[in-house]
Amino acid sequence: MATAPASEVPDLGDLWSPIRLTLELASLTTVLLLLVGTPIAWWLSRSRSWAKDAVASVVALPLVLPPTVLGFYLLIALGPSGLGGWFGGLFGVRTFAFSFPGLVIGSVIYSMPFVVQPIRNAFEAAGERPWEVAATLRASPWDRFLTVAVPLARPGFLTGAVLGFSHTVGEFGVILMIGGNIPGTTKVLSVAIYDYVETLQWGKAHILAAGMLVFSFLVIFAVSMLDRRAVARMR
C-alpha cells in the first residue's frame, strides 16, 4: 500500500492549539450568552414597551449584517479609542482587539440572536397561565421565574446553548476581523482551516474541515431532537 511522503503527513500536534482555543471560546461565550441573553429574552417575551421592537431588532442585527461589517465596527470599538482606551487602566491593556478577550466580546455579540430567540420563544410558548397560578399561591416574581418560567423554558435553554456554542465554533469573518491569525491567541478552527488552505497544507485542512462537518451534522441532529421533544411535551 502506498503511503504519503513524510512531508505530506500532517503533524497532529499543530492541530490541537486551534481546537483547544475554539472549545474555550465557544464554552465561555455560551455561558456568558445564557447569563446575558436570559433576562433579555424574558423582557422581550413579556414587555409591552414601545422599545421592545427596537431592542429585538438590535439583538437580531447579526443575522442580517455581513460579518465583515460587524467585525469592522467591533474592531473600532475594541481598539484604543474604544473599550481598550476606556478600560485600559482597569485591565492594563490598550486594546481588546487581536486578543482572546476581544474574541469573547465579539462572539457574544455575534451569537446573541441564536441564544436569545429560542429562549424567548420558549418563554412565550409557556403562556400566562402558569405564571398566574403561581401568583395566586403568593410566590414572589423571582420565585415564579426560577420555579415556573425557567423549568418550562428548558427546551429553549438547551436549544439556545447548542446553537450558541455551535455558531461560535463556526465563526470566521468576525473572528478574522477583530482577532486576526495569532497562533495560540486568536487562531481558532475556522481561521486555521483558511490558513492551511492558503499555505497549501491540505492534510491539516482536510482533518479540521472533516471534523467541522461531522460536528455540524451532530448539532443539526441534536436541535431536531430537542424540537421534537418540545413538540411532544406540548401535545
Sequence and secondary structure as in RCSB ss.txt:
>XXXX:A:sequence
MATAPASEVPDLGDLWSPIRLTLELASLTTVLLLLVGTPIAWWLSRSRSWAKDAVASVVALPLVLPPTVLGFYLL
IALGPSGLGGWFGGLFGVRTFAFSFPGLVIGSVIYSMPFVVQPIRNAFEAAGERPWEVAATLRASPWDRFLTVAV
PLARPGFLTGAVLGFSHTVGEFGVILMIGGNIPGTTKVLSVAIYDYVETLQWGKAHILAAGMLVFSFLVIFAVSM
LDRRAVARMR
>XXXX:A:secstr
     GGGS  THHHHHHHHHHHHHHHHHHHHHHHHHHHHHHHHHH   TTHHHHHHHHHHHHHS HHHHHHHHH
HHHSTTTHHHHSHHHHT S  TTSHHHHHHHHHHHHHHHHHHHHHHHHHHH SHHHHHHHHTT  HHHHIIIIIH
HHTHHHHHHHHHHHHHHHHT  HHHHHHH   TTTT  HHHHHHHHHHTT HHHHHHHHHHHHHHHHHHHHHHHH
HHHHHHHHH 
